[in-house]
Amino acid sequence: MNFKIIDNFFSSENFEYMMTSAMLSTYKKTWQPNSQVLLNRANSYACYETKEFTHSDKSLKLFLNTFQEKTGMVVIEFNTFFRKIYSKELKNIFKYGIIPHQDNEKYNLAGIVHYNSTGIDDGTGLYSSNEKEIFYQIEPDVLIGAKPNRCVFYDSQIWHRPLQDENNEMRIVQPFFLKIK
């Protein structure tokens, strides 16, 4: 299982800019996984997302420049945005847990930048299972805790799921999906 953690991902100044952008952005109600199988937010990972960053967004430029500088990787395609998750909307998730998933095969890497939460219960769970159709593994093999300004990324086909601390009222993250050279 291949994954990487970069603490203090952004410089202090850039992290402050990104956090402010995340707080002031306009969000739209949605859910994950956003498929036709789950018809409503009540039985899913209810969340709010901004529009996808575009080439004209300063937030995208800061993210891509920082990612390429810190990793040495060249990004050729991307999808990233801010996401807010409110614990009060996740009653069924706390009761039953969110189902592990894989991300779009179009991208080599998937990951997340944490903005305001801390702790193992607010991070990401990674699984070693390589099942394609039916997922049998119950517990994640690796738990990566959340920490402000922490970037975590992994192969987009690694099974994973978000962790959510029900005591954290609101979680702000920046999911990202990257195709690299």
Residue pairs with C-beta under 8 A, 6 or more apart in sequence:
1 126
1 128
1 141
1 142
1 154
1 158
2 154
2 155
2 158
3 126
3 142
3 144
3 152
3 153
3 154
3 155
3 158
4 71
4 152
4 153
4 154
5 144
5 150
5 151
5 152
6 70
6 71
6 150
6 151
6 152
7 147
7 149
7 150
8 149
9 15
9 66
9 70
9 113
9 149
9 150
9 151
10 18
10 62
10 66
10 113
10 149
11 66
14 62
14 66
15 148
15 149
17 58
17 59
17 62
18 59
18 62
18 63
18 113
18 115
18 174
19 115
19 116
19 148
19 172
21 58
21 59
21 82
22 50
22 82
22 84
22 115
22 172
22 174
23 172
25 50
25 82
26 50
26 51
27 48
27 49
27 50
27 82
27 84
28 48
28 49
28 50
28 51
29 41
29 46
29 48
30 41
30 47
30 48
30 49
31 38
31 40
31 41
31 44
31 45
31 46
31 47
32 44
32 45
32 47
32 98
33 44
33 45
33 99
33 101
38 44
41 89
42 92
43 92
45 85
45 90
45 93
45 98
45 162
46 85
46 86
46 89
46 90
47 83
47 84
47 85
48 83
48 84
48 85
48 86
49 81
49 82
49 83
49 84
50 81
50 82
50 83
51 81
52 79
52 80
52 81
53 59
53 60
53 63
53 78
53 80
53 81
54 60
60 78
60 80
63 80
63 113
63 174
63 176
64 75
64 78
67 73
67 75
67 151
67 176
67 178
68 74
68 75
70 151
73 178
73 180
73 181
74 180
74 181
75 178
75 179
75 180
76 179
76 180
76 181
77 106
77 107
77 178
77 179
78 176
78 177
78 178
78 179
79 107
79 176
79 177
80 174
80 175
80 176
80 177
81 174
81 175
82 172
82 173
82 174
83 172
83 173
83 174
83 175
84 170
84 171
84 172
85 162
85 164
85 170
85 171
85 173
86 169
86 170
87 94
87 164
87 165
87 166
87 167
87 168
87 169
87 170
87 171
88 169
90 164
90 166
93 164
94 164
94 166
97 161
98 161
98 162
98 164
99 135
99 161
100 125
100 127
100 129
100 135
100 137
100 140
100 159
100 160
100 161
101 159
101 160
101 161
102 156
102 157
102 158
102 159
102 160
103 110
103 156
103 157
103 177
104 156
104 177
105 156
105 157
106 177
106 179
107 156
107 177
107 178
107 179
108 155
108 156
108 178
108 179
108 180
109 153
109 154
109 155
109 156
109 176
109 177
109 178
109 179
109 180
110 153
110 154
110 155
110 156
110 158
110 160
110 175
110 176
110 177
110 178
111 151
111 152
111 153
111 154
111 175
111 176
111 178
112 124
112 151
112 152
112 153
112 162
112 173
112 174
112 175
112 176
113 149
113 150
113 151
113 173
113 174
113 176
114 122
114 123
114 146
114 147
114 148
114 149
114 150
114 152
114 172
114 173
115 148
115 149
115 172
115 173
115 174
116 148
116 170
116 171
116 172
117 146
117 148
117 165
117 168
117 171
117 172
117 173
118 145
118 146
118 147
118 148
119 145
119 146
119 165
119 168
120 143
120 145
120 146
120 163
121 145
121 163
121 164
121 165
121 167
121 168
122 145
122 146
122 163
122 164
122 165
122 168
122 171
123 143
123 144
123 145
123 146
123 152
123 163
124 143
124 144
124 146
124 152
124 160
124 161
124 162
124 163
125 140
125 142
125 143
125 144
125 160
125 161
125 162
125 163
126 140
126 141
126 142
126 143
126 144
126 154
126 158
126 159
126 160
127 135
127 137
127 140
127 141
127 158
127 159
127 160
127 161
128 137
128 141
129 135
129 136
129 137
129 159
131 137
131 159
135 159
137 159
140 160
140 161
143 163
144 152
146 163
146 171
153 176
153 178
154 160
156 177
164 171
165 171
